Amino acid sequence: MFKIFSPSLSKLAFVICLTLFFPSATLSLTSAINVWPKPRQLLWPKPLATYISQGFTIKSPYHQYLTPAVNRYLRLIKTEHHRPLVTPSVNISNSSPPLQSLTLNIIDLTAPLQHGVNETYSISIPDVDATAYLTAATAWGAMRGLETFSQLVWGYPSAVPVGLYVWDAPLFAYRGIMLDTSRNYYGVEDILRTIEAMSANKLNVFHWHVTDSQSFPLVVPSEPELAAKGSYGPDMVYSPSDVARIVQFGLEHGVRVLPEIDSPGHTGSWAEAYPEIVACANMFWWPAGTSWDDRLASEPGTGHLNPLNPKTYQVLKNVIRDVSTLFPETFYHGGADEIVPGCWKADPTIQSFLSNGGTLSQVLETFINSTLPYIVSLNRTVVYWEDVLLDGNVKVDPSFLPKEHTILQSWNNGTNNTKKITEAGYRVIVSSSDFYYLDCGHGDFVGNDSQYDPQTTRGGSPNGGSWCGPFKTWQTIYNYDITYGLSEDEIKLVLGGEVALWSEQAGPTVLDSRIWPRTSAMAESLWSGNRDESGKKRYAEATDRLNEWRYRMVSRGIKAEPIQPLWCVRNPGMCNTVN
């Protein structure tokens, strides 16, 4: 069951009329050309095509961010000359003139890129006219339509279908990727390439987990020592000009850049500049002879901000203010995950508070109550990881999390936690580690670990030592229904989904292959769903289409990993199971 986001009733009515006029016109593109994500509605009664004129142009009103996108897609359409793995069985029309232009009509040219913006678009390519038409609700919908149009073009000389109509809009408003740039550093070009690939897959939120205990690479103008001392080095930081470039690039590709400054946990790197505000900094994460419950961190890299130290808020509010200035995005991700009791208990001030009858949950409530209102005062909606409400040991009372200002991001226990969050009345972004964590299945990164010695562990570690193993295949991601088991009212609170790439064992050299094309699978399931018109899961026919799309992404400079041998693509059906 899917949430339908911002449909245009007039366009839906038009599509219904076209369907009645062409009763057998709703076609799969598997025998012809492929568009990924698959559009919600595509009508093509006669699979014919015409050539793109050498003088082809795109006519569009001026827009600060759309105009660069128009110029980019014009170059792509005229120069890509994509050759599909399977040659399309489409005839060139003898009666259709070469396509001379694509005319864009934008209904609302002023709508900003923010959550809930209307991304609806339609494309009409007549068979008797030399002009195609793209109508979009907003500039951001026009960018989605331009991507679809670019994928409709193939061959040398370039050809494009005629007599075709597309109506399209996303099922979910939030479709994102989270990238952790603290544990290992990624250059600006790596981030830009990821955003470009996101736009090609119609994803719209780059969630930038920019800081953590391992490093603080973001240069904060009012607190420069955090990056100067907390980064891996002066060549591994993100300056304000770097951030401006990334944000601008995102806007030109219809991708919001959502910053996350994780706190109060995951803040060990802050201690390099301000050791007095960080509890248990630079201590061994799991001291010898202690139980797991008494650990100081859940992985190497200790440190939690001390909510009982007033200076904590002097520094943190400077960071929040500057980050809100650097990033125009209206969501601010505050983290608030994985509070480890042992870390706070190691701090004398907090220990004194506990000795006088206080609790760790009250310590966290002090932190949230001291920061959330300030974030809201900056006209931001606050996003936290689910732990702040659902953790079994340290969590806040819901009264500290006003529903109108708070969004929770789920990552544990699959749809069960999604249901708990929505039952409580909160909006949710789904990032279930059982389905959407891209780093899973690569073992663990701690050294001196006996679990990898099969002679002593009797068969080796389950899931290869990966806490969230096994590896999440594209099929696992594609088939995940993020609203499974929810009521209609609860479904309305699901904003969308987001894959996550934590970087303990990832870096620039594997970035593309870890993300793509598995994230393409999520992109389609959140855009147009993972089921066909009859309600059946469509992963079988999606395999051939994803093979083609992965191949096209590679030709566009994205080093996406293969999902099958090329032999399978050239021998359709021979690699399927039939039992």
DASULMO-V856848 format. One record per run of one state. SS is the DSSP state (a for helix, b for strand, c for the rest). FROM is the first residue (numbers start at 0). LEN is the number of residues. If there is no record, write none. Layout:
ss=SS from=FROM len=LEN
ss=SS from=FROM len=LEN
This chain:
ss=c from=0 len=8
ss=a from=8 len=13
ss=c from=21 len=4
ss=b from=25 len=1
ss=c from=26 len=14
ss=b from=40 len=3
ss=c from=43 len=4
ss=b from=47 len=12
ss=c from=59 len=6
ss=a from=65 len=14
ss=c from=79 len=11
ss=b from=90 len=2
ss=c from=92 len=6
ss=b from=98 len=10
ss=c from=108 len=12
ss=b from=120 len=5
ss=c from=125 len=5
ss=b from=130 len=8
ss=a from=138 len=14
ss=c from=152 len=1
ss=b from=153 len=1
ss=c from=154 len=4
ss=b from=158 len=4
ss=c from=162 len=1
ss=b from=163 len=5
ss=c from=168 len=5
ss=b from=173 len=7
ss=c from=180 len=7
ss=a from=187 len=13
ss=c from=200 len=4
ss=b from=204 len=7
ss=c from=211 len=4
ss=b from=215 len=1
ss=c from=216 len=1
ss=b from=217 len=1
ss=c from=218 len=2
ss=a from=220 len=10
ss=c from=230 len=7
ss=b from=237 len=1
ss=c from=238 len=1
ss=a from=239 len=13
ss=c from=252 len=3
ss=b from=255 len=8
ss=c from=263 len=4
ss=a from=267 len=5
ss=c from=272 len=2
ss=a from=274 len=3
ss=b from=277 len=2
ss=c from=279 len=12
ss=a from=291 len=3
ss=c from=294 len=9
ss=b from=303 len=2
ss=c from=305 len=4
ss=a from=309 len=17
ss=c from=326 len=4
ss=b from=330 len=5
ss=c from=335 len=5
ss=a from=340 len=5
ss=c from=345 len=2
ss=a from=347 len=8
ss=c from=355 len=4
ss=a from=359 len=18
ss=c from=377 len=3
ss=b from=380 len=5
ss=c from=385 len=1
ss=a from=386 len=4
ss=c from=390 len=7
ss=a from=397 len=3
ss=c from=400 len=5
ss=b from=405 len=5
ss=c from=410 len=3
ss=a from=413 len=10
ss=c from=423 len=3
ss=b from=426 len=4
ss=c from=430 len=6
ss=b from=436 len=1
ss=c from=437 len=12
ss=a from=449 len=3
ss=c from=452 len=1
ss=a from=453 len=4
ss=c from=457 len=4
ss=a from=461 len=4
ss=c from=465 len=8
ss=a from=473 len=5
ss=c from=478 len=9
ss=a from=487 len=4
ss=c from=491 len=2
ss=b from=493 len=8
ss=c from=501 len=9
ss=a from=510 len=5
ss=c from=515 len=2
ss=a from=517 len=10
ss=c from=527 len=3
ss=b from=530 len=1
ss=c from=531 len=5
ss=b from=536 len=1
ss=c from=537 len=1
ss=a from=538 len=17
ss=c from=555 len=10
ss=a from=565 len=5
ss=c from=570 len=9
